Amino acid sequence: MSEHLRAYPVSASQSERSEIIFPADANPIGNLFGGRLMQFIDLVGAMAASRHAHTFTVTAAMDHLDFFAPIHVGNLLILKASVNRAFHTSMEVGVKAMVEDVREQRLRHVSTAYLTYVAVDPNGNCVEVPQVIPETEHQIRRYESAGRRREIRSAETQHKKDPRATLSPEWHP
């Protein structure tokens, strides 16, 4: 492994983003659009992935996203992202979204997502990524869970490819 591919601790690439939710981000009943939350999640996840890989990254998958509670106009949304595990050219990033009630000084967990990013060079070719070093018990748990999720994703990907192979030629682009 070359020097630029040495391992980095989770803390070295953790990223955070905050947003105030405005009416343009919301549906008619004043709740943040789910797609807008997905965009915020993708952006903060990409920040963590790019910091870890020390290069450009592209989103390969958002394979798990839970919405626990609505996010309202005027809420302060806080998103935190960490690289859970690095593989060969890809990384799993976990993102936690919380809403801060500034009047009551309370945080409320509203969403969690797992995304896969692939590191690429300026020409879009995949490049190797450094490994990640989990430092806390929580990070170790996330690291181990990311390995199990990868196995599940791989099986699902193969399952989706099998039927496609049997399609007649007019179905292929």
C-alpha positions as CSV (number, residue, x, y, z in Angstrom):
1,M,0.0,0.0,0.0
2,S,1.5,3.4,-1.0
3,E,1.9,6.2,1.5
4,H,-1.2,8.1,0.2
5,L,-3.3,5.0,1.0
6,R,-2.5,4.8,4.7
7,A,-5.4,4.4,7.0
8,Y,-7.1,7.4,8.6
9,P,-9.3,7.6,11.8
10,V,-13.0,8.1,11.4
11,S,-12.6,11.5,13.2
12,A,-10.4,12.8,10.4
13,S,-13.2,13.0,7.9
14,Q,-16.4,13.5,10.0
15,S,-18.5,16.2,8.5
16,E,-21.4,18.3,9.7
17,R,-23.9,20.6,7.9
18,S,-26.7,22.8,9.2
19,E,-29.7,24.2,7.4
20,I,-32.6,26.4,8.4
21,I,-35.7,25.0,6.7
22,F,-37.5,27.6,4.6
23,P,-41.0,27.5,3.0
24,A,-39.4,26.8,-0.5
25,D,-38.1,23.5,1.0
26,A,-41.5,22.4,2.3
27,N,-44.7,20.8,1.1
28,P,-48.1,22.5,1.5
29,I,-48.4,21.4,5.1
30,G,-45.0,22.9,6.1
31,N,-42.9,19.7,6.3
32,L,-39.5,19.4,4.5
33,F,-39.7,17.5,1.2
34,G,-38.2,14.0,1.6
35,G,-36.2,14.6,-1.6
36,R,-34.7,17.8,-0.2
37,L,-33.6,15.9,2.9
38,M,-32.1,13.3,0.7
39,Q,-30.1,16.0,-1.1
40,F,-28.8,17.4,2.2
41,I,-27.9,13.9,3.3
42,D,-26.1,13.2,0.0
43,L,-24.1,16.5,0.3
44,V,-22.8,15.9,3.8
45,G,-22.1,12.3,3.0
46,A,-20.0,13.3,0.0
47,M,-18.1,15.8,2.2
48,A,-17.1,13.0,4.6
49,A,-16.3,10.5,1.7
50,S,-14.1,13.1,-0.2
51,R,-12.3,14.1,2.9
52,H,-11.5,10.4,3.7
53,A,-10.5,9.5,0.1
54,H,-8.6,12.8,-0.5
55,T,-10.2,12.9,-4.0
56,F,-13.5,13.3,-5.8
57,T,-16.3,10.9,-4.9
58,V,-19.5,9.9,-6.6
59,T,-22.7,8.6,-5.0
60,A,-23.2,4.9,-5.9
61,A,-26.1,4.1,-3.7
62,M,-28.4,5.3,-0.9
63,D,-29.6,1.9,0.2
64,H,-31.1,2.7,3.5
65,L,-33.0,5.8,4.6
66,D,-35.4,6.1,7.5
67,F,-37.7,9.1,8.2
68,F,-38.5,9.0,11.9
69,A,-40.3,12.4,12.3
70,P,-41.3,15.4,10.1
71,I,-39.0,18.4,9.8
72,H,-40.9,21.7,9.8
73,V,-40.4,25.1,8.3
74,G,-38.3,27.1,10.7
75,N,-36.5,24.1,12.2
76,L,-32.7,24.0,12.4
77,L,-31.6,20.8,10.7
78,I,-28.2,19.3,11.7
79,L,-26.6,16.5,9.6
80,K,-23.6,14.5,10.7
81,A,-21.7,12.1,8.5
82,S,-19.0,9.6,9.2
83,V,-17.2,7.0,7.0
84,N,-18.2,3.7,8.6
85,R,-15.9,1.6,6.5
86,A,-13.7,1.7,3.5
87,F,-13.4,-1.1,1.0
88,H,-11.3,-1.1,-2.2
89,T,-12.6,1.9,-4.1
90,S,-15.8,2.5,-2.2
91,M,-16.9,3.6,1.3
92,E,-20.0,3.3,3.3
93,V,-21.0,6.6,5.0
94,G,-23.6,6.9,7.7
95,V,-25.5,10.1,8.1
96,K,-27.6,11.1,11.1
97,A,-30.1,14.0,10.8
98,M,-31.4,15.8,13.8
99,V,-33.6,18.8,14.4
100,E,-32.6,21.4,17.1
101,D,-35.3,23.1,19.0
102,V,-33.4,26.3,19.8
103,R,-36.0,27.6,22.2
104,E,-36.0,24.4,24.3
105,Q,-32.3,23.6,23.5
106,R,-33.2,20.0,22.6
107,L,-32.2,17.7,19.8
108,R,-34.6,15.3,18.1
109,H,-33.4,12.5,15.8
110,V,-35.4,12.6,12.5
111,S,-33.5,10.5,10.0
112,T,-30.7,8.1,9.4
113,A,-29.2,7.0,6.1
114,Y,-26.4,4.8,4.7
115,L,-24.8,5.7,1.4
116,T,-22.0,4.2,-0.7
117,Y,-19.5,6.5,-2.4
118,V,-16.9,5.6,-5.0
119,A,-13.6,7.5,-5.2
120,V,-12.7,8.6,-8.7
121,D,-9.8,10.5,-10.3
122,P,-10.5,13.7,-12.4
123,N,-11.3,11.5,-15.5
124,G,-13.9,9.5,-13.6
125,N,-11.8,6.3,-13.1
126,C,-12.1,4.5,-9.8
127,V,-9.2,4.8,-7.4
128,E,-8.3,3.0,-4.2
129,V,-9.3,4.5,-0.9
130,P,-7.4,4.5,2.4
131,Q,-8.8,2.2,5.1
132,V,-10.6,3.7,8.0
133,I,-9.6,3.2,11.7
134,P,-12.6,3.1,14.1
135,E,-11.6,4.7,17.4
136,T,-14.6,4.3,19.7
137,E,-16.9,1.4,20.6
138,H,-19.7,3.1,18.6
139,Q,-17.4,3.4,15.5
140,I,-16.3,-0.2,15.8
141,R,-19.9,-1.3,15.9
142,R,-20.7,0.8,12.8
143,Y,-17.6,-0.6,11.1
144,E,-18.7,-4.2,11.7
145,S,-22.3,-3.4,10.7
146,A,-21.0,-1.8,7.4
147,G,-19.4,-5.1,6.5
148,R,-22.7,-7.0,7.0
149,R,-24.6,-4.4,5.0
150,R,-22.1,-4.7,2.2
151,E,-22.7,-8.4,2.0
152,I,-26.4,-7.8,1.8
153,R,-26.0,-5.1,-0.9
154,S,-23.8,-7.5,-2.9
155,A,-26.4,-10.2,-2.8
156,E,-29.1,-7.8,-3.8
157,T,-27.1,-6.4,-6.7
158,Q,-26.5,-9.9,-8.0
159,H,-30.2,-10.8,-7.6
160,K,-31.1,-7.7,-9.7
161,K,-28.6,-8.5,-12.4
162,D,-29.8,-12.1,-12.9
163,P,-33.3,-11.2,-14.3
164,R,-31.8,-8.6,-16.6
165,A,-29.5,-11.1,-18.2
166,T,-32.6,-13.1,-19.4
167,L,-34.3,-10.1,-21.0
168,S,-34.6,-10.0,-24.7
169,P,-32.3,-7.6,-26.6
170,E,-34.9,-4.9,-27.1
171,W,-35.0,-4.3,-23.3
172,H,-31.3,-3.5,-23.2
173,P,-30.2,0.1,-23.9
